[in-house]
Amino acid sequence: KLHEPIGRVNGFRLYLRIKKTAYMKKSIPVFFSVVMLVMTFAAHSQDLNNPGTYMDAITNAKLEMDQKYMAYMSVAAHRHSAKKVEKVRQQTLESIANSRSKTVQLPKYKGDNSLRQSSIDYIQFCYRIFNDDYSKIVNMEEIAEQSVDEMQAFILLQEMTSQKLKEAAAKMTQAEKDFAAKYNVNLVETKDELAKKLETAGRINHYCDEIFIVFFKCNWEDGEMTKAFNNKKLNDAEQARNALIHFTEEGMAKLRSDSLRSFEGNPALANSCMQALQFYDHLAKVDAPKMTDFFLKEENFDKIKKNMDAKGDSRTKADVDAYNKAVKDVNASANQFNQLNQDINKRRSEVNSDWEKAEWSFKNEMMPHYK
């Protein structure tokens, strides 16, 4: 029986859960605040009757959740335990609740509740997304590994979650601009260190998702082909082989594109994925046909043996010679097959190990650290 590919079927399910604890879950590229606003006002005072100071207070009330979310992104990205990642997620939810409490405690600005209410609405929206939508993502994670379609839907859900939060952040930013214009506050838009890290984290996660799905498609079809060979379902194996060829060629073209070739000059993850796809491409185009040939010879030998057994004492010398030749041929083919299978499994193990290391190294190097 063929060895199942490292990282596939049961092995793959374990691999994916480990990776998603440290990768898939953290790949939700959420932005609580992409653009921070620096207010300059002619006569800054420390009381909230000053519109610039009031805007500072509104912004500062949201700062805690930005900081804690970036800490969550950093902990998840840098391969901490699932227990620690979940702990920081709960702390993030608490920080969002704290930010809401601080905002609620602020007064209206001279009877104008527009900015305060916009901020409260925004914070509540972030909480719902991070709590409810995140729960949907976690639930979907359990079935994401079951097919390429499920994995693509899983990644799409993360992207949609990110987009909703970015749209909410843009709406909040517009409310700040409207308030500033109404009360003659001069705004200078800039990005501080935290905002830059949040933006970078989101772009990294999007890039990694794009690379991951290229790898996953090929890894999945490799597993389907292997299962088919193990069950001696040659038509299914051929179907999976053709799909694997399609995904390897499609994936290599994507990896050569400007958007995926590298991330900020770092090509490590794309290179590792390309190496994996080169293995899968050779497997599908060169090795798999040899495996199919062995199974066809084995089928033919079984027919010869069945026919030989049916003849009983009426076998002729020619029948015996033909049978012995068939035995010799199938044994030689089996030896070649076993060596090929051993080589494939060894290389497959190396490919999956290299890919896992590349993912970790890339994230560890590129993802901003934050405490």
One Martini backbone bead per residue (centre of mass of N, CA, C, O) as a GRO file, in nm:
protein
  371
    1LYS     BB    1   0.097   0.035   0.021
    2LEU     BB    2   0.075   0.352   0.004
    3HIS     BB    3   0.200   0.626   0.111
    4GLU     BB    4   0.101   0.889   0.264
    5PRO     BB    5   0.128   1.208   0.259
    6ILE     BB    6   0.280   1.440   0.405
    7GLY     BB    7   0.014   1.631   0.525
    8ARG     BB    8  -0.208   1.416   0.480
    9VAL     BB    9  -0.489   1.359   0.582
   10ASN     BB   10  -0.420   1.303   0.888
   11GLY     BB   11  -0.159   1.460   0.871
   12PHE     BB   12  -0.288   1.719   0.754
   13ARG     BB   13  -0.483   1.782   0.977
   14LEU     BB   14  -0.267   1.834   1.185
   15TYR     BB   15  -0.108   2.048   1.035
   16LEU     BB   16  -0.338   2.252   0.998
   17ARG     BB   17  -0.404   2.303   1.291
   18ILE     BB   18  -0.133   2.407   1.369
   19LYS     BB   19  -0.125   2.636   1.158
   20LYS     BB   20  -0.395   2.780   1.236
   21THR     BB   21  -0.315   2.863   1.511
   22ALA     BB   22  -0.058   3.032   1.383
   23TYR     BB   23  -0.215   3.132   1.105
   24MET     BB   24  -0.515   3.137   1.028
   25LYS     BB   25  -0.620   3.300   1.266
   26LYS     BB   26  -0.409   3.538   1.224
   27SER     BB   27  -0.512   3.609   0.918
   28ILE     BB   28  -0.693   3.830   1.031
   29PRO     BB   29  -0.697   4.147   0.873
   30VAL     BB   30  -0.728   4.375   1.107
   31PHE     BB   31  -0.864   4.716   1.137
   32PHE     BB   32  -0.913   4.961   1.370
   33SER     BB   33  -0.670   5.172   1.274
   34VAL     BB   34  -0.513   5.322   1.006
   35VAL     BB   35  -0.578   5.625   1.075
   36MET     BB   36  -0.429   5.882   1.229
   37LEU     BB   37  -0.500   6.183   1.415
   38VAL     BB   38  -0.361   6.506   1.403
   39MET     BB   39  -0.405   6.780   1.614
   40THR     BB   40  -0.434   7.130   1.534
   41PHE     BB   41  -0.458   7.410   1.763
   42ALA     BB   42  -0.437   7.727   1.856
   43ALA     BB   43  -0.584   7.668   2.166
   44HIS     BB   44  -0.480   7.454   2.363
   45SER     BB   45  -0.655   7.272   2.592
   46GLN     BB   46  -0.753   7.050   2.863
   47ASP     BB   47  -1.035   7.082   2.787
   48LEU     BB   48  -1.342   6.964   2.626
   49ASN     BB   49  -1.406   7.249   2.479
   50ASN     BB   50  -1.189   7.162   2.300
   51PRO     BB   51  -1.196   7.011   1.996
   52GLY     BB   52  -0.911   6.889   1.988
   53THR     BB   53  -0.916   6.756   2.267
   54TYR     BB   54  -1.169   6.589   2.216
   55MET     BB   55  -1.047   6.422   1.987
   56ASP     BB   56  -0.825   6.301   2.153
   57ALA     BB   57  -1.011   6.148   2.350
   58ILE     BB   58  -1.146   5.968   2.140
   59THR     BB   59  -0.886   5.838   2.033
   60ASN     BB   60  -0.766   5.733   2.308
   61ALA     BB   61  -1.003   5.535   2.371
   62LYS     BB   62  -0.905   5.342   2.115
   63LEU     BB   63  -0.606   5.258   2.168
   64GLU     BB   64  -0.618   4.990   2.328
   65MET     BB   65  -0.735   4.808   2.100
   66ASP     BB   66  -0.505   4.845   1.903
   67GLN     BB   67  -0.277   4.736   2.082
   68LYS     BB   68  -0.400   4.453   2.145
   69TYR     BB   69  -0.431   4.357   1.856
   70MET     BB   70  -0.132   4.368   1.782
   71ALA     BB   71  -0.053   4.162   1.997
   72TYR     BB   72  -0.216   3.933   1.879
   73MET     BB   73  -0.079   3.922   1.603
   74SER     BB   74   0.206   3.864   1.715
   75VAL     BB   75   0.154   3.605   1.874
   76ALA     BB   76   0.036   3.440   1.638
   77ALA     BB   77   0.276   3.477   1.431
   78HIS     BB   78   0.509   3.366   1.658
   79ARG     BB   79   0.427   3.075   1.763
   80HIS     BB   80   0.236   3.042   1.979
   81SER     BB   81   0.025   2.911   2.167
   82ALA     BB   82  -0.307   2.856   2.163
   83LYS     BB   83  -0.357   2.951   2.452
   84LYS     BB   84  -0.225   3.230   2.420
   85VAL     BB   85  -0.389   3.333   2.182
   86GLU     BB   86  -0.666   3.318   2.326
   87LYS     BB   87  -0.595   3.502   2.558
   88VAL     BB   88  -0.543   3.756   2.381
   89ARG     BB   89  -0.821   3.766   2.257
   90GLN     BB   90  -0.972   3.819   2.521
   91GLN     BB   91  -0.814   4.079   2.581
   92THR     BB   92  -0.916   4.227   2.332
   93LEU     BB   93  -1.213   4.229   2.407
   94GLU     BB   94  -1.168   4.388   2.668
   95SER     BB   95  -1.043   4.640   2.532
   96ILE     BB   96  -1.294   4.713   2.372
   97ALA     BB   97  -1.475   4.751   2.616
   98ASN     BB   98  -1.301   4.973   2.744
   99SER     BB   99  -1.323   5.174   2.511
  100ARG     BB  100  -1.623   5.210   2.534
  101SER     BB  101  -1.635   5.310   2.824
  102LYS     BB  102  -1.463   5.564   2.779
  103THR     BB  103  -1.650   5.688   2.564
  104VAL     BB  104  -1.916   5.699   2.726
  105GLN     BB  105  -1.789   5.898   2.950
  106LEU     BB  106  -1.800   6.099   2.753
  107PRO     BB  107  -1.902   6.385   2.645
  108LYS     BB  108  -2.053   6.597   2.485
  109TYR     BB  109  -2.012   6.847   2.238
  110LYS     BB  110  -2.200   7.089   2.307
  111GLY     BB  111  -2.443   6.869   2.237
  112ASP     BB  112  -2.259   6.703   2.044
  113ASN     BB  113  -2.284   6.342   1.946
  114SER     BB  114  -2.149   6.244   1.679
  115LEU     BB  115  -1.858   6.146   1.751
  116ARG     BB  116  -1.919   5.968   1.993
  117GLN     BB  117  -2.122   5.778   1.847
  118SER     BB  118  -1.935   5.683   1.623
  119SER     BB  119  -1.733   5.548   1.815
  120ILE     BB  120  -1.925   5.352   1.951
  121ASP     BB  121  -2.015   5.206   1.695
  122TYR     BB  122  -1.736   5.113   1.609
  123ILE     BB  123  -1.663   4.947   1.859
  124GLN     BB  124  -1.906   4.755   1.846
  125PHE     BB  125  -1.837   4.644   1.571
  126CYS     BB  126  -1.563   4.522   1.645
  127TYR     BB  127  -1.671   4.327   1.853
  128ARG     BB  128  -1.856   4.161   1.670
  129ILE     BB  129  -1.642   4.071   1.474
  130PHE     BB  130  -1.434   3.945   1.680
  131ASN     BB  131  -1.652   3.753   1.801
  132ASP     BB  132  -1.856   3.643   1.584
  133ASP     BB  133  -1.689   3.612   1.321
  134TYR     BB  134  -1.468   3.452   1.453
  135SER     BB  135  -1.644   3.208   1.523
  136LYS     BB  136  -1.705   3.133   1.231
  137ILE     BB  137  -1.413   3.080   1.153
  138VAL     BB  138  -1.359   2.856   1.355
  139ASN     BB  139  -1.583   2.667   1.250
  140MET     BB  140  -1.479   2.660   0.953
  141GLU     BB  141  -1.200   2.536   1.012
  142GLU     BB  142  -1.302   2.235   1.050
  143ILE     BB  143  -1.374   2.223   0.712
  144ALA     BB  144  -1.148   2.351   0.529
  145GLU     BB  145  -0.976   2.071   0.478
  146GLN     BB  146  -1.191   1.904   0.286
  147SER     BB  147  -1.141   2.132   0.060
  148VAL     BB  148  -1.083   2.370  -0.167
  149ASP     BB  149  -1.349   2.523  -0.138
  150GLU     BB  150  -1.341   2.552   0.171
  151MET     BB  151  -1.073   2.707   0.184
  152GLN     BB  152  -1.159   2.947   0.010
  153ALA     BB  153  -1.397   3.029   0.191
  154PHE     BB  154  -1.229   3.080   0.443
  155ILE     BB  155  -1.052   3.307   0.326
  156LEU     BB  156  -1.284   3.489   0.233
  157LEU     BB  157  -1.399   3.546   0.513
  158GLN     BB  158  -1.151   3.698   0.611
  159GLU     BB  159  -1.154   3.918   0.395
  160MET     BB  160  -1.439   4.025   0.461
  161THR     BB  161  -1.377   4.104   0.750
  162SER     BB  162  -1.161   4.308   0.684
  163GLN     BB  163  -1.332   4.491   0.503
  164LYS     BB  164  -1.543   4.575   0.714
  165LEU     BB  165  -1.336   4.715   0.901
  166LYS     BB  166  -1.227   4.920   0.699
  167GLU     BB  167  -1.499   5.059   0.648
  168ALA     BB  168  -1.545   5.143   0.942
  169ALA     BB  169  -1.285   5.314   0.966
  170ALA     BB  170  -1.359   5.513   0.739
  171LYS     BB  171  -1.617   5.618   0.875
  172MET     BB  172  -1.474   5.730   1.126
  173THR     BB  173  -1.285   5.924   0.982
  174GLN     BB  174  -1.513   6.097   0.859
  175ALA     BB  175  -1.630   6.191   1.129
  176GLU     BB  176  -1.373   6.346   1.211
  177LYS     BB  177  -1.368   6.539   0.971
  178ASP     BB  178  -1.646   6.666   1.015
  179PHE     BB  179  -1.589   6.778   1.294
  180ALA     BB  180  -1.344   6.950   1.222
  181ALA     BB  181  -1.489   7.132   1.015
  182LYS     BB  182  -1.711   7.241   1.210
  183TYR     BB  183  -1.460   7.337   1.437
  184ASN     BB  184  -1.183   7.425   1.310
  185VAL     BB  185  -0.993   7.173   1.269
  186ASN     BB  186  -0.666   7.089   1.208
  187LEU     BB  187  -0.570   6.828   0.994
  188VAL     BB  188  -0.312   6.570   1.013
  189GLU     BB  189  -0.234   6.310   0.824
  190THR     BB  190  -0.119   6.006   0.982
  191LYS     BB  191   0.121   5.748   1.075
  192ASP     BB  192   0.186   5.556   1.317
  193GLU     BB  193   0.335   5.283   1.437
  194LEU     BB  194   0.079   5.118   1.485
  195ALA     BB  195  -0.062   5.162   1.213
  196LYS     BB  196   0.167   5.040   1.044
  197LYS     BB  197   0.155   4.756   1.170
  198LEU     BB  198  -0.136   4.691   1.096
  199GLU     BB  199  -0.101   4.719   0.794
  200THR     BB  200   0.126   4.515   0.759
  201ALA     BB  201  -0.022   4.268   0.873
  202GLY     BB  202  -0.244   4.262   0.658
  203ARG     BB  203  -0.059   4.227   0.408
  204ILE     BB  204   0.077   3.968   0.496
  205ASN     BB  205  -0.175   3.790   0.523
  206HIS     BB  206  -0.268   3.816   0.234
  207TYR     BB  207  -0.016   3.701   0.102
  208CYS     BB  208  -0.018   3.424   0.250
  209ASP     BB  209  -0.292   3.333   0.145
  210GLU     BB  210  -0.216   3.331  -0.156
  211ILE     BB  211   0.005   3.115  -0.124
  212PHE     BB  212  -0.143   2.890   0.030
  213ILE     BB  213  -0.358   2.813  -0.189
  214VAL     BB  214  -0.154   2.712  -0.390
  215PHE     BB  215  -0.049   2.483  -0.213
  216PHE     BB  216  -0.316   2.340  -0.128
  217LYS     BB  217  -0.418   2.239  -0.399
  218CYS     BB  218  -0.179   2.044  -0.447
  219ASN     BB  219  -0.185   1.889  -0.183
  220TRP     BB  220  -0.471   1.781  -0.218
  221GLU     BB  221  -0.437   1.626  -0.491
  222ASP     BB  222  -0.220   1.442  -0.389
  223GLY     BB  223  -0.404   1.300  -0.184
  224GLU     BB  224  -0.619   1.199  -0.385
  225MET     BB  225  -0.425   1.030  -0.555
  226THR     BB  226  -0.320   0.844  -0.330
  227LYS     BB  227  -0.590   0.723  -0.246
  228ALA     BB  228  -0.652   0.600  -0.521
  229PHE     BB  229  -0.408   0.413  -0.532
  230ASN     BB  230  -0.466   0.259  -0.268
  231ASN     BB  231  -0.761   0.172  -0.406
  232LYS     BB  232  -0.727   0.119  -0.716
  233LYS     BB  233  -0.835   0.402  -0.859
  234LEU     BB  234  -0.746   0.503  -1.165
  235ASN     BB  235  -0.951   0.717  -1.249
  236ASP     BB  236  -0.916   0.897  -0.998
  237ALA     BB  237  -0.612   0.937  -1.029
  238GLU     BB  238  -0.628   1.078  -1.306
  239GLN     BB  239  -0.802   1.314  -1.219
  240ALA     BB  240  -0.602   1.420  -1.002
  241ARG     BB  241  -0.361   1.455  -1.191
  242ASN     BB  242  -0.488   1.671  -1.374
  243ALA     BB  243  -0.541   1.872  -1.146
  244LEU     BB  244  -0.247   1.899  -1.059
  245ILE     BB  245  -0.142   2.017  -1.319
  246HIS     BB  246  -0.320   2.265  -1.319
  247PHE     BB  247  -0.226   2.383  -1.038
  248THR     BB  248   0.076   2.405  -1.097
  249GLU     BB  249   0.063   2.590  -1.343
  250GLU     BB  250  -0.107   2.811  -1.213
  251GLY     BB  251   0.078   2.863  -0.966
  252MET     BB  252   0.345   2.938  -1.111
  253ALA     BB  253   0.228   3.185  -1.252
  254LYS     BB  254   0.158   3.340  -0.991
  255LEU     BB  255   0.449   3.337  -0.863
  256ARG     BB  256   0.557   3.523  -1.114
  257SER     BB  257   0.412   3.749  -1.024
  258ASP     BB  258   0.427   4.062  -0.886
  259SER     BB  259   0.236   3.999  -0.631
  260LEU     BB  260   0.409   3.708  -0.545
  261ARG     BB  261   0.721   3.699  -0.577
  262SER     BB  262   0.712   3.923  -0.343
  263PHE     BB  263   0.777   4.084  -0.013
  264GLU     BB  264   0.947   4.346   0.014
  265GLY     BB  265   1.194   4.162  -0.123
  266ASN     BB  266   1.068   3.882  -0.016
  267PRO     BB  267   1.090   3.541  -0.166
  268ALA     BB  268   1.071   3.290   0.026
  269LEU     BB  269   0.777   3.186   0.009
  270ALA     BB  270   0.757   3.163  -0.299
  271ASN     BB  271   0.998   2.969  -0.332
  272SER     BB  272   0.886   2.737  -0.162
  273CYS     BB  273   0.632   2.696  -0.330
  274MET     BB  274   0.775   2.640  -0.598
  275GLN     BB  275   0.920   2.383  -0.504
  276ALA     BB  276   0.664   2.227  -0.445
  277LEU     BB  277   0.542   2.247  -0.736
  278GLN     BB  278   0.772   2.097  -0.876
  279PHE     BB  279   0.714   1.833  -0.740
  280TYR     BB  280   0.416   1.802  -0.831
  281ASP     BB  281   0.471   1.817  -1.134
  282HIS     BB  282   0.653   1.567  -1.151
  283LEU     BB  283   0.456   1.370  -1.027
  284ALA     BB  284   0.228   1.403  -1.244
  285LYS     BB  285   0.409   1.371  -1.519
  286VAL     BB  286   0.609   1.118  -1.425
  287ASP     BB  287   0.537   0.931  -1.174
  288ALA     BB  288   0.233   0.855  -1.198
  289PRO     BB  289   0.247   0.690  -1.465
  290LYS     BB  290   0.425   0.466  -1.338
  291MET     BB  291   0.215   0.378  -1.130
  292THR     BB  292  -0.005   0.305  -1.329
  293ASP     BB  293   0.156   0.088  -1.480
  294PHE     BB  294   0.178  -0.107  -1.245
  295PHE     BB  295  -0.129  -0.155  -1.199
  296LEU     BB  296  -0.176  -0.270  -1.483
  297LYS     BB  297   0.016  -0.509  -1.452
  298GLU     BB  298  -0.126  -0.628  -1.209
  299GLU     BB  299  -0.395  -0.678  -1.348
  300ASN     BB  300  -0.282  -0.863  -1.568
  301PHE     BB  301  -0.168  -1.078  -1.376
  302ASP     BB  302  -0.434  -1.159  -1.242
  303LYS     BB  303  -0.554  -1.276  -1.502
  304ILE     BB  304  -0.337  -1.487  -1.556
  305LYS     BB  305  -0.369  -1.637  -1.287
  306LYS     BB  306  -0.668  -1.707  -1.314
  307ASN     BB  307  -0.633  -1.868  -1.575
  308MET     BB  308  -0.430  -2.072  -1.465
  309ASP     BB  309  -0.607  -2.189  -1.236
  310ALA     BB  310  -0.840  -2.286  -1.427
  311LYS     BB  311  -0.673  -2.514  -1.583
  312GLY     BB  312  -0.486  -2.675  -1.422
  313ASP     BB  313  -0.392  -2.981  -1.567
  314SER     BB  314  -0.410  -2.828  -1.867
  315ARG     BB  315  -0.146  -2.721  -1.871
  316THR     BB  316   0.106  -2.582  -2.047
  317LYS     BB  317   0.422  -2.494  -2.115
  318ALA     BB  318   0.340  -2.217  -2.227
  319ASP     BB  319   0.178  -2.132  -1.982
  320VAL     BB  320   0.410  -2.145  -1.779
  321ASP     BB  321   0.603  -1.951  -1.922
  322ALA     BB  322   0.411  -1.708  -1.921
  323TYR     BB  323   0.375  -1.694  -1.618
  324ASN     BB  324   0.673  -1.662  -1.533
  325LYS     BB  325   0.713  -1.400  -1.689
  326ALA     BB  326   0.496  -1.240  -1.537
  327VAL     BB  327   0.627  -1.265  -1.261
  328LYS     BB  328   0.891  -1.126  -1.332
  329ASP     BB  329   0.770  -0.857  -1.427
  330VAL     BB  330   0.606  -0.781  -1.170
  331ASN     BB  331   0.847  -0.784  -0.974
  332ALA     BB  332   1.014  -0.570  -1.114
  333SER     BB  333   0.795  -0.353  -1.099
  334ALA     BB  334   0.767  -0.354  -0.790
  335ASN     BB  335   1.053  -0.260  -0.727
  336GLN     BB  336   1.030   0.009  -0.875
  337PHE     BB  337   0.785   0.111  -0.723
  338ASN     BB  338   0.901   0.108  -0.433
  339GLN     BB  339   1.129   0.307  -0.494
  340LEU     BB  340   0.954   0.536  -0.593
  341ASN     BB  341   0.777   0.564  -0.340
  342GLN     BB  342   1.008   0.626  -0.149
  343ASP     BB  343   1.106   0.883  -0.292
  344ILE     BB  344   0.843   1.041  -0.278
  345ASN     BB  345   0.809   1.042   0.034
  346LYS     BB  346   1.071   1.183   0.095
  347ARG     BB  347   1.018   1.440  -0.070
  348ARG     BB  348   0.749   1.515   0.057
  349SER     BB  349   0.857   1.560   0.341
  350GLU     BB  350   1.054   1.786   0.263
  351VAL     BB  351   0.850   1.983   0.142
  352ASN     BB  352   0.671   2.020   0.397
  353SER     BB  353   0.897   2.109   0.585
  354ASP     BB  354   0.993   2.353   0.420
  355TRP     BB  355   0.724   2.502   0.419
  356GLU     BB  356   0.686   2.534   0.723
  357LYS     BB  357   0.950   2.690   0.771
  358ALA     BB  358   0.893   2.923   0.575
  359GLU     BB  359   0.644   3.033   0.711
  360TRP     BB  360   0.769   3.092   0.983
  361SER     BB  361   1.008   3.271   0.894
  362PHE     BB  362   0.847   3.486   0.746
  363LYS     BB  363   0.668   3.578   0.979
  364ASN     BB  364   0.894   3.633   1.187
  365GLU     BB  365   1.030   3.856   1.007
  366MET     BB  366   0.775   4.042   0.902
  367MET     BB  367   0.620   4.050   1.152
  368PRO     BB  368   0.532   4.252   1.381
  369HIS     BB  369   0.632   4.341   1.690
  370TYR     BB  370   0.419   4.319   1.992
  371LYS     BB  371   0.318   4.430   2.348
   0.00000   0.00000   0.00000
